[in-house]
Amino acid sequence: MNPESKTSPAPVPVPKQAKGAVKEAVAGYLFAAPAIIGFLVLTLYPMLASFIYSFHKITIMSGSQIMEWIGLDNYIYIFSNPSSEFKKSITVTLVYAFVNVVLVIVFCLIIALLLNRRFIGRNMLRAVFFLPSVVPMLATTIVWQMLLQNQAKGGLVNWILLQLGIAPIEFLTDPIQIFSTLFIMSLWTCGGTIVVFIATLQDVPGELLEAIEMDGGNAWHKFLKVTYPTIKPVLFFQLIMCMMTSIQIYTQSVVLSRNGAPDRMTYFINVMIYDHSFVQVGMRGLASAEAWIVFLITLAITIVLFYFQGALKRDDSMGKRRKVRP
Amino acid sequence: MITAPALKYSSIKRAKSKSKAIRLALIALSCLLGIVFAFPLYWLLRGAFVSHTEILARPPVFFPKEPGINNFRLGLERIQFLRQLWNSVSIVVPYVIGTVLTTSFAGYAFAKLRFPLRGMWFVLVISSMMLPSAVTLLPQFSLYTSLGLAGKPALIIPAFFCAGGNAYFVFLLRQFFMTIPVELSEAAKIDGAGHFRIYSRIMLPLIRPAMIVVALFSFINCWNEFFYTMIYLKTEADYTLPMGLYIVNGMRIPNYEQVMALALVVTAPCLVFFLIGNKYFVEGITLTGIKG
């Protein structure tokens, strides 16, 4: 019976397979339905709708939205009206985001390289570095506020500076120093990236490192020639994700002050869009236009970053081919 | 000719002891940095237990003299603790359930099932990760408002549709599903199992560690979510614990020790879950990071 069913009914399995394929396709769509519906309804539709919103003046009358077409007025207002808050907001956001990304990536890489050697307590240290990243940003901001405050209000860091004979720093009220505060908090909560880098460093081929050592290369050579190419893809992925979260900074700003103090230096894009959408009246069209400009800017940044990643992918495949050949 | 190798040998020895010294110095440096990293958490703990006079004392008090729960009692009186705790829990629990269910469905579909346009849908779903949330904010808000869901439901619903940052988990779980050999599901198919049966009986048990990772992360994400909470929770009856803390902190009360106590209360669940799932956390981010 067995050999018969295997050999003779040649035409039968084909429709059966086709039926199976249809079944599989239906199952695939059913399983993916939440994600697909979610994308269409909660991402694609709102994106397009907010694009349309951005050409309207939107007012709320007895609970319902009244939309009035005003063409490019919102965009013209954003770019040419001196009372528009957009320019300052996007400037501080982008400055924060770029500096923050560089700081976070470099810092995490250094910590990961430090922890990338076997010693007792390594796992515990890794946990210590990771732990702050699960603390709610709200609590993080409150603790650091407490630490960095004016020493008369109980700020510990400024008290230590005073004991060391260094002039206290107004971390929370100086328009430039407030950024130090934000960067400190951001570095304190970047444990996830550190863990990713540590894991990635395990893939760095040890033989190649030894070979460079034999040739008299120093630690910097090793990093540049072996470590960096290995971790590059992960580095770029982390860079992009860090950029996205940095641009959307919100909690730190509203916990430190409600109005972007000092001097609107922490009036970041999301804080402004929140205000224009839900605090001020009749500015929802403007908020949508602002959101769309932010979207286009992040898109441009992502494309540039992906371009670099694409360039490195070619490198990688070449490296692999070279390895396979002998 | 005779001295040269000896010289070389001693210089290697010197270099070795030098590199050993550098090694020790680097380890010491990492330990020092670790202490710096852990310190703010200690400061939070200290702040929650010191008395009102101690929190402003100069020189600073590092160890509270009479640690007590007074700060917690007084701090919790400032918020509607039980109500806010219930609100938080009633958002977090369905959120985590929704996340685990739908992201594993999607991960399974994108990894193991062949269907038309699979690649396109996957890229689209994943790319929503790179979208600034502001660009979808207002239409989402009107959508929820018109459906009468602008409140707690608006914070839970995205979890059931792989939205609101959950695309990341779809990606993570897809990576896990892809590591499961095809032969396993083929064998089950020959035995006549349907796709749901394969998913629930064969796949799920195999990716249990990944599911735990997703559950832990989505708990932390949901508990720490603040932007959308500010938007959708408008009435005091709906406030969550973090909102309560935010309000008390915003009042700029002089009793900072009570704010610290509340901050510790809000942080505690995250720390507990971290301690429970430390191993899974590290594994989880390791996987996402590498496959990225």
Interface residues (C-beta under 8 A of the other chain):
Chain A: G20 A21 K23 E24 A25 V26 A27 G28 Y29 F31 A32 A33 P34 A35 I36 I37 G38 F39 V41 L42 T43 L44 Y45 P46 M47 A49 S50 Y53 Q65 I111 L114 L115 R117 F119 G121 L125 R126 A127 V128 F129 F130 L131 P132 V134 V135 P136 M137 L138 A139 T140 I142 V143 W144 M146 L147 Q151 K153 G154 L156 W159 W188 G192 V195 V196 F197 A199 T200 D203 P233 V234 F237 Q238 I240 M241 M244 I247 Q248 Y250 T251 V254 V255 R258 I269 N270 I273 Y274 S277 F278 R284 A287 S288 E290 A291 W292 V294 F295 T298 T302
Chain B: R23 L26 I27 L29 S30 C31 L33 G34 F37 A38 P40 L41 W43 L44 G47 I55 L56 R58 P59 P60 T102 T103 F105 A106 Y108 A109 F110 L113 R114 F115 P116 R118 W121 L124 V125 S128 M129 M130 L131 P132 S133 A134 V135 T136 L137 L138 P139 Q140 F141 S142 L143 P158 F160 F161 C162 A163 G164 A167 V170 K189 G194 H195 F196 Y199 I220 W223 N224 F226 F227 M230 I231 P242 L245 Y246 N249 G250 Y256 V259 M260 A263 L264 V266 T267 C270 L271 F273 F274 N278 F281 V282 I285 T286 T288 G289 I290 G292
